[in-house]
Amino acid sequence: MIELDLGKYNYELSDERIARFPVEPRDSSKILIYKDLQLSEDVFNKVNNHLPENTFLVFNNTKVIPARLFFQKENGVVIEVFLLSPVEPSSIVSQVMETTENCTWACMIGNKKRFKEKIVGTYNIDVGTYQVRPQNVKLTAELVDSEKNYVKFSWNNSDLTFAEIVRFFGQIPLPPYLKRETEQKDYDTYQTVYSKNDGAVAAPTAGLHFTEQVFADLAQKGIKQDFVTLHVGAGTFQPIKVQNVVEHKMHCEQIVFDKSFIINLLENVSFVIPVGTTSMRSLESLYWFGVKLLSGEQTFFIEKLSPYNQIESFTVEQSLKAIIDYMTENNLSQLVGETEIFIFPSYEFKICKGIITNFHQPDSTLILLVAALVGENWKKIYDYALENNFRFLSYGDSSLLIP
């Protein structure tokens, strides 16, 4: 059995080092450079100067949804419902966000003991360009499975998708360690400029530093890029509470790849840098799905420890080609899967040659991922960041790590 001591991946992060708000403009943040075993720093808008010309950047274009919904009962009691993952009419996030009339989600529920009957929220909204006056839209929530925390939502206007409903009724869920309420600015700043596909409950925060000017500078240098979608779940903030980290229950997240992306990746696979840990988990999971296909399995679900139990060895090119062939044979333009891949020291990276990422919490799965990439130098990197006034966590500064 694999064993890994949590105590080796701890460091002291004082509360004042946590960035409560982002810097403005977003690309004026600091970036730590770890390259050729050397440490330096720069301003993020100069990141193109530190990337080799053959770099292929991969971004996660998920979009944070206002996943916190509040309902007030007639007696004044407030029930908070936090969307986690869709159940009906589909488990595919993009499909459920486009549904009209009703859908069911697995949720976290605040004040659950008081949630015994249907509860209704009302919002006065302007529906349609030619609407003379706003109309009251009612959103009803019903706890249909108390054990699994399944909540069915229904609304009285079939012209509205669930994506539109949550924009009207919900709040952007900030990470708990920010210890503050959501402000209007967060609806913009806690979203990447390239966010596209609704479904995340947390931002892929390494991407928050990118601006249109940064993209223009990257393009001028000839650096290629493409996008995947991993809908970041609330489990990303779940602390490790076991001494042997391998026993940690890893959260499962949905990932979506376009066939055109996989073809593009195969053509540019020599130096792939993911932007963020979610992009890294997506890419490494994609490799292991190809291995599954080559081994005669067709389920796109990557179990937590399956990469560590794999005996057969296939090249990245073999894996990606197997996926492309599978999609061609099944007339698929898009691949939807799930991953709970757990990347920790001893993991051998297959696709990723480095990463752009923020600074993560002590004792977290994300620290383990960084340590898997850079080895014991993770501590040297974090010590440098602490000693040189880098800002930490979601709204903090970033790093470019190329071991």
Buried (B, 14 or more C-beta within 10 A) or exposed (E): EEEBEBEBBEBEBEEEBBBBEBBEEBBEBBBBBBBEEEBEBBEBBEBBEBBBEEBBBBBBBBBBBBBBBEBEBEEEEEBBBBBBBBBBEBBBBBEBBBBBEBBBBBBBBBEBEBBEEEBBBEBEBEBEEEEEEEBEBEBBBBBEEEEEBBBBBBBBBEEBBBBBBBBBBBBBBBBEBBEEEBEEEBBEBBBBBBBEBBBBBBBBBBBBBBBEEBBEBBEEEEBBBBBBBBBBBBBBBBEBEEEEBBBBEBBBBBBBBBBEBBBBBBEBBEBBBBBBBBBBBBBBBBBBBBBBBBEEEEEBBBBBBBBEEBEEEBEBEBBBBBBBEBBEEEEBEBBBBBBBBBBBBEBEBBBBBBBBBBBBBBBBBBBBBBBBBBEEBBBBBBEBBBEEEBBBBBBBBBBBBBB
